[in-house]
Amino acid sequence: MVSLLFGEITRPVIGCIGRVLLLYRCVNDDDFVQQFETCSFPFDQWHHRAHVKLAYIYLLRFGLDGAGRKLREGIRAYNAANKVPDEPTRGYHETLTMFWLRVIHMTAQEYGPRATADEFFDFHPQLSQKKIHRLFYSADLFMSARAKREFVEPDLANLPKPRGAAGTRGN
């Protein structure tokens, strides 16, 4: 995989995770957030990695509660701008978003922050496993209308909790 730790790269970068080929532009965290918030981030690059990066940046800047609000509002606005239908299996999913926010929060609290969101993601390969929610949620609960609409606690295993390190603002 191409290292993304050297600051802003203005040419396309190709990386490989497993058998999935990724093509994306690496920009600094501020530019990435600005593109997302103005809905100009390329929709074809709005994948799991981008979601994790955004959650991490918002956690550092706004703490857990503030990051949750910013993600919820931002993803809904971004989806609307890109005409993503809100269907049972598409669109914003509250439980999935808050699950990942909590996993990222615990990771940052336990292991500390990194210089950039790309570095944080690359330093923690477990964050690339986008289906790990299946270890915590049954299919029935996760796919329910309630879980899509509001955060529900997992029914298979408890979410990990940070031990109290000071890697991000808020708890």
C-alpha positions as semicolon CSV with decimal commas, in nm:
position;residue;x (nm);y (nm);z (nm)
1;M;0,000;0,000;0,000
2;V;0,123;0,347;-0,080
3;S;0,213;0,541;0,232
4;L;0,005;0,852;0,284
5;L;0,215;1,001;0,561
6;F;0,399;1,262;0,356
7;G;0,150;1,546;0,368
8;E;-0,065;1,657;0,080
9;I;-0,044;1,454;-0,239
10;T;-0,203;1,624;-0,537
11;R;-0,195;1,329;-0,778
12;P;-0,413;1,019;-0,762
13;V;-0,282;0,754;-0,526
14;I;-0,349;0,387;-0,581
15;G;-0,349;0,151;-0,286
16;C;-0,457;-0,203;-0,229
17;I;-0,641;-0,349;0,072
18;G;-0,698;-0,719;0,031
19;R;-0,837;-0,762;-0,317
20;V;-1,003;-0,420;-0,331
21;L;-0,825;-0,161;-0,540
22;L;-0,869;0,191;-0,412
23;L;-0,817;0,509;-0,612
24;Y;-0,834;0,827;-0,411
25;R;-0,678;1,166;-0,366
26;C;-0,501;1,228;-0,041
27;V;-0,557;1,577;0,092
28;N;-0,479;1,720;0,431
29;D;-0,741;1,687;0,704
30;D;-0,864;2,046;0,679
31;D;-0,916;2,025;0,303
32;F;-1,087;1,687;0,339
33;V;-1,334;1,824;0,598
34;Q;-1,395;2,135;0,389
35;Q;-1,470;1,922;0,082
36;F;-1,703;1,698;0,282
37;E;-1,888;1,985;0,449
38;T;-1,940;2,165;0,117
39;C;-2,047;1,835;-0,042
40;S;-1,765;1,865;-0,297
41;F;-1,576;1,554;-0,183
42;P;-1,595;1,313;-0,479
43;F;-1,884;1,076;-0,415
44;D;-1,701;0,787;-0,581
45;Q;-1,437;0,823;-0,307
46;W;-1,686;0,829;-0,018
47;H;-1,604;0,484;0,117
48;H;-1,534;0,331;0,457
49;R;-1,189;0,491;0,490
50;A;-1,334;0,840;0,433
51;H;-1,605;0,777;0,695
52;V;-1,345;0,666;0,952
53;K;-1,119;0,962;0,874
54;L;-1,406;1,209;0,915
55;A;-1,516;1,053;1,244
56;Y;-1,159;1,068;1,375
57;I;-1,115;1,434;1,279
58;Y;-1,449;1,529;1,432
59;L;-1,364;1,338;1,752
60;L;-1,042;1,533;1,790
61;R;-1,211;1,864;1,721
62;F;-1,549;1,828;1,892
63;G;-1,536;1,535;2,138
64;L;-1,767;1,234;2,127
65;D;-2,104;1,409;2,152
66;G;-2,012;1,691;1,914
67;A;-1,863;1,446;1,665
68;G;-2,184;1,242;1,675
69;R;-2,394;1,548;1,591
70;K;-2,157;1,664;1,316
71;L;-2,144;1,319;1,157
72;R;-2,520;1,271;1,166
73;E;-2,596;1,611;1,014
74;G;-2,304;1,601;0,772
75;I;-2,364;1,254;0,631
76;R;-2,734;1,324;0,585
77;A;-2,656;1,649;0,401
78;Y;-2,385;1,484;0,192
79;N;-2,618;1,197;0,100
80;A;-2,894;1,441;0,005
81;A;-2,654;1,642;-0,212
82;N;-2,553;1,321;-0,387
83;K;-2,911;1,196;-0,422
84;V;-2,860;0,886;-0,208
85;P;-3,205;0,743;-0,140
86;D;-3,298;0,677;0,220
87;E;-3,403;0,312;0,194
88;P;-3,381;0,020;0,437
89;T;-3,040;-0,081;0,300
90;R;-2,912;0,257;0,178
91;G;-2,864;0,602;0,320
92;Y;-2,772;0,712;0,669
93;H;-2,768;0,441;0,939
94;E;-2,752;0,581;1,293
95;T;-2,638;0,264;1,468
96;L;-2,361;0,195;1,216
97;T;-2,234;0,551;1,236
98;M;-2,237;0,565;1,616
99;F;-2,088;0,215;1,642
100;W;-1,789;0,326;1,435
101;L;-1,761;0,655;1,620
102;R;-1,737;0,464;1,949
103;V;-1,480;0,217;1,813
104;I;-1,269;0,504;1,678
105;H;-1,307;0,692;2,007
106;M;-1,191;0,389;2,206
107;T;-0,897;0,339;1,971
108;A;-0,789;0,703;1,998
109;Q;-0,829;0,700;2,375
110;E;-0,634;0,377;2,417
111;Y;-0,355;0,434;2,164
112;G;-0,348;0,811;2,129
113;P;-0,391;1,037;1,829
114;R;-0,174;1,042;1,517
115;A;-0,059;1,340;1,311
116;T;-0,326;1,297;1,043
117;A;-0,644;1,101;0,988
118;D;-0,474;0,899;0,715
119;E;-0,192;0,810;0,954
120;F;-0,445;0,712;1,224
121;F;-0,632;0,485;0,982
122;D;-0,312;0,325;0,850
123;F;-0,171;0,276;1,201
124;H;-0,483;0,086;1,312
125;P;-0,554;-0,186;1,051
126;Q;-0,851;-0,314;1,253
127;L;-1,034;0,003;1,144
128;S;-1,024;-0,114;0,783
129;Q;-1,247;-0,413;0,866
130;K;-1,578;-0,249;0,786
131;K;-1,793;-0,547;0,884
132;I;-1,672;-0,583;1,245
133;H;-2,010;-0,461;1,367
134;R;-2,123;-0,818;1,293
135;L;-1,929;-0,931;1,602
136;F;-2,155;-0,710;1,815
137;Y;-2,494;-0,703;1,638
138;S;-2,721;-0,978;1,516
139;A;-2,842;-0,936;1,160
140;D;-3,202;-0,893;1,278
141;L;-3,120;-0,609;1,515
142;F;-2,873;-0,436;1,287
143;M;-3,104;-0,445;0,985
144;S;-3,405;-0,324;1,183
145;A;-3,573;0,007;1,107
146;R;-3,509;0,109;1,468
147;A;-3,130;0,058;1,435
148;K;-3,125;0,262;1,115
149;R;-3,322;0,543;1,280
150;E;-3,161;0,554;1,628
151;F;-2,857;0,413;1,803
152;V;-2,922;0,076;1,963
153;E;-2,681;-0,107;2,190
154;P;-2,547;-0,434;2,050
155;D;-2,713;-0,764;2,134
156;L;-2,420;-1,007;2,082
157;A;-2,133;-0,841;2,273
158;N;-2,073;-0,514;2,455
159;L;-1,886;-0,239;2,279
160;P;-1,535;-0,177;2,410
161;K;-1,497;0,127;2,633
162;P;-1,189;0,346;2,665
163;R;-0,999;0,319;2,991
164;G;-0,977;0,698;3,025
165;A;-0,665;0,805;2,836
166;A;-0,671;1,160;2,706
167;G;-0,642;1,108;2,329
168;T;-0,956;1,303;2,231
169;R;-1,177;1,571;2,379
170;G;-1,481;1,460;2,575
171;N;-1,596;1,113;2,669
